[in-house]
Every structure is written in structure tokens, then in C-alpha cells.
Amino acid sequence: MGDEVLRRIVLILRTLCRSDDVPVRYGGDEFIILVFGGGSAAEEVAARLHEAVRSSPWGQVAPGLKVTLSVGVGRPLPAHGAIAAADTALYAAKRAVATASWQCEAQRPTPH
């Protein structure tokens, strides 16, 4: 079941990410999407992903299955810093609510 969920998430990413965005599986059930165009572009991608995951027919994978999405947005910093900032925001979102987007600047996550 987990593999099928991941396949469907990848399909959602391929469908909704813009041609210049770069979605990459980071490990397990985590993905990184390099979004060019500033914070508002990342927020727009996150909003589209939230809606797609929310409205997908997960019950086709397993009856009653619910899938949620947490998103962390890191501002353009050196690569390692951006990933760390996004990871901090991601875990803040996961702790706050099952489906959320947070952004992080200088390791200070804020809900968005």
C-alpha cells in the first residue's frame, strides 16, 4: 500500500510542478521541490499540492485510507541551509496539524 501511495504522490508532483521546478525524493516519504520564482511561487505550488492530495481518491488504494501533506518552505540560502530551513519548517508543520504549510527563515518556522 505504501508503494502505491508514493507512486500516486509522484504522479501528483509530476502533474502539478511547473516545468522549471525540480521535484526529488529525499528519502522515505519526504520530497524536496526546488521552486524557482521566490516564496510566493513555492506557496502556490504548496497550495496546489495540498488540494491535489486532499481531493485524490485514496480509497482506491485501500478503503478508508486518508493521506495528508505537510510542507516546509525554505528561503534561498546555500543549498544545505535551504534544505535545513525547509526541514525545520516541515517538522513544525507536522507537529502543528496533519495538513499544513510552514515557511522558515533563519531557523524560525512560521505558519503559512
C-alpha positions in Angstrom: 0.0 0.0 0.0 2.8 2.4 0.9 4.5 2.0 -2.5 1.2 2.7 -4.3 0.7 5.9 -2.2 4.3 7.0 -3.1 3.6 6.3 -6.8 0.5 8.4 -6.7 2.3 11.2 -4.9 5.0 11.2 -7.6 2.2 11.4 -10.3 0.7 14.4 -8.4 4.2 16.1 -8.3 4.8 15.5 -12.0 1.4 16.8 -12.9 1.4 19.9 -10.7 5.0 21.1 -10.6 5.9 23.7 -13.2 8.4 22.8 -16.0 11.2 24.6 -14.2 10.5 23.1 -10.7 12.6 20.2 -9.7 10.9 17.5 -7.5 13.2 15.0 -5.9 12.5 12.1 -3.5 14.6 13.0 -0.4 14.1 9.8 1.5 11.2 7.6 2.8 8.1 9.7 2.3 9.9 13.1 2.0 10.3 15.0 -1.2 12.2 18.2 -2.0 10.9 20.5 -4.7 13.3 23.2 -5.9 10.8 26.0 -6.8 12.2 29.0 -8.7 10.4 32.3 -8.6 10.5 33.2 -4.9 8.4 32.4 -1.8 5.1 33.2 -3.4 5.8 30.6 -6.2 6.6 28.0 -3.5 3.4 28.9 -1.7 1.4 28.5 -4.9 2.9 25.0 -5.5 2.3 24.0 -1.9 -1.4 25.1 -2.2 -1.9 23.1 -5.4 -0.2 20.1 -3.9 -2.4 20.3 -0.7 -5.6 20.4 -2.8 -4.5 17.6 -5.1 -3.6 15.3 -2.1 -6.8 16.3 -0.3 -9.0 15.5 -3.3 -7.3 12.4 -4.6 -9.3 9.1 -4.4 -7.1 7.4 -1.8 -9.9 5.0 -1.0 -9.0 3.3 -4.3 -5.7 2.3 -2.8 -7.3 1.0 0.4 -10.8 1.5 1.8 -10.9 4.4 4.2 -7.3 5.5 3.5 -6.6 9.2 4.2 -3.3 10.8 3.1 -2.2 14.2 4.4 0.6 16.5 3.3 2.9 18.7 5.3 5.1 21.3 3.5 8.1 23.2 4.7 9.4 26.1 2.6 13.0 27.2 3.0 14.2 30.5 1.6 17.0 30.6 -1.0 20.2 30.1 1.1 23.2 28.0 0.3 21.8 24.5 -0.6 22.4 22.9 2.7 20.9 25.9 4.6 17.8 25.9 2.4 17.2 22.2 3.0 17.7 22.6 6.7 15.3 25.5 6.8 12.7 23.7 4.8 13.2 20.6 7.0 12.7 22.7 10.2 9.5 24.2 8.7 8.3 20.8 7.6 8.6 19.3 11.1 6.9 22.4 12.6 4.0 21.8 10.2 3.8 18.2 11.1 3.7 19.0 14.8 1.0 21.7 14.3 -1.5 19.9 12.1 -1.8 16.9 9.7 -2.1 19.1 6.6 -0.1 22.4 6.8 2.5 24.5 5.1 5.1 26.4 7.0 8.0 28.5 5.9 11.3 29.0 7.6 13.8 31.8 7.5 16.9 31.6 9.7 15.6 28.5 11.5 12.4 30.3 12.8 9.4 28.5 11.4 6.1 30.4 10.9 2.7 29.0 9.8 1.6 29.9 6.3 
